Structures are given as C-alpha cells and as structure tokens.
Amino acid sequence: MKNLLIVFTGVCCSLLFGCNNNTESTKESVSPSEKMAGQSGVQDDVSQKNVVQIAIGSKDHSTLVTAVKAADLVDVLSNTGPFTVFAPTNDAFNKLPKGTVEGLLKADKKDALTDILQYHVSVGVYKIESFKDGQILGQVNGSNITVTIKNGKVILNGSATIIASIPASNGIIHVIDGVLLPPPQK
C-alpha cells in the first residue's frame, strides 16, 4: 500500500511539474477587430433576417434602432426568440412630446428607455390573425397590453394600430403607428 502511495504521488508530481504553464505560449493573439460580438455580430447573408436586422434595414424605424442600441438590446433581440415586436415608426416617435425621445436616449435614462422598449416585445409569435378582441398580452417588461379589434384593425392599448406585419427568422414584427407607454410601476 505504501508503494502504491509513493507511485501515485510521483505520478502527480510529474504531471504538475511536467506541464508547461508558460502563459506566453498559450495566449491567443486576437486583434480588436477579431473580438467576438454577441449574437448581433454573427454574419449570415443567406438566412432570413432577424427582427433587429429588419428594423435596421427600414428607413421608417431609425429612431427605434437608435433606441434599441442605446438600451443595449441589440444582442438580446438578435437571439433565437421567438419574439413579437411591436415596432413604432419614426412618425410614431414624433407624436411624443418634444424632447421625450432625446431625453430617453441620455445615459441616465437607460432604465426608463429599456422599460419602454421591453414593453414593445412579447415572447412568442403572435400573427395578426391570432389576435382577439380583449386579449391581454404579457410583455417582456412584466406589464400587459390590451388588444382591441375595431373595423378589422388591431389596436394596442387603444392608442397604436398595427399597420403592417413582417415575419423574421426569430419572430414577427408588427409595425405600429404609436408608441406604447408602460403603466406606472406600483
């Protein structure tokens, strides 16, 4: 038994001292341009675009894209999902009181901006034909929105109408003509 312990100790010492721990030889050399980004950094020119890529490609959603970037939500919304994104147009943002958007884009308002943006996202895919009058949808920020169907149009919280729907690889975008503001937190 004593011999077995001596052999085991010798093997362990050989392994410990035999391994080269020279960090210079094991460092990876990565230039700043080669550093990995999150999911948004994945280059794929073949597959269907995700919700962020579609928004970036839309001239009518530049304010939304700026807000998503300011809130650091690009990678989250580039992930698999599935997401239903209610995407206000630039004109929808322009309906807000003057200075609102600019104020929300300031660094000290990031939490409020994130809350508003997450209020525009549901987990799951809700196609236009699946909405029902009076339906309540749970949003990512923890609050709910209410769906109303009036004259064949889908209206959210009585203030924003879905004007177009665009399928994406990770969900669906419903373009809306108003900005949804979450209820005050209790």
C-alpha positions, 0 to 999 in steps of 0.5 A: 500500500505504501508503494502504491502511495509513493507511485501515485504521488510521483505520478502527480508530481510529474504531471504538475511539474511536467506541464508547461504553464508558460502563459506566453505560449498559450495566449491567443493573439486576437486583434480588436477587430477579431473580438467576438460580438454577441449574437448581433455580430454573427454574419449570415447573408443567406438566412432570413433576417432577424427582427433587429436586422429588419428594423435596421434595414427600414428607413421608417424605424431609425429612431427605434434602432437608435433606441434599441442600441442605446438600451443595449438590446441589440444582442438580446433581440438578435437571439433565437426568440421567438419574439413579437415586436411591436415596432413604432415608426419614426412618425410614431416617435414624433407624436411624443412630446418634444424632447421625450425621445432625446431625453430617453436616449441620455445615459441616465435614462437607460432604465426608463428607455429599456422599460419602454422598449421591453414593453414593445416585445412579447415572447412568442409569435403572435400573427395578426390573425391570432389576435382577439378582441380583449386579449391581454398580452404579457410583455417582456417588461412584466406589464400587459397590453390590451388588444382591441379589434375595431373595423378589422384593425388591431389596436394596442392599448387603444392608442397604436394600430398595427399597420403592417406585419413582417415575419423574421427568422426569430419572430414577427414584427408588427409595425405600429403607428404609436408608441406604447407607454408602460403603466406606472410601476406600483 
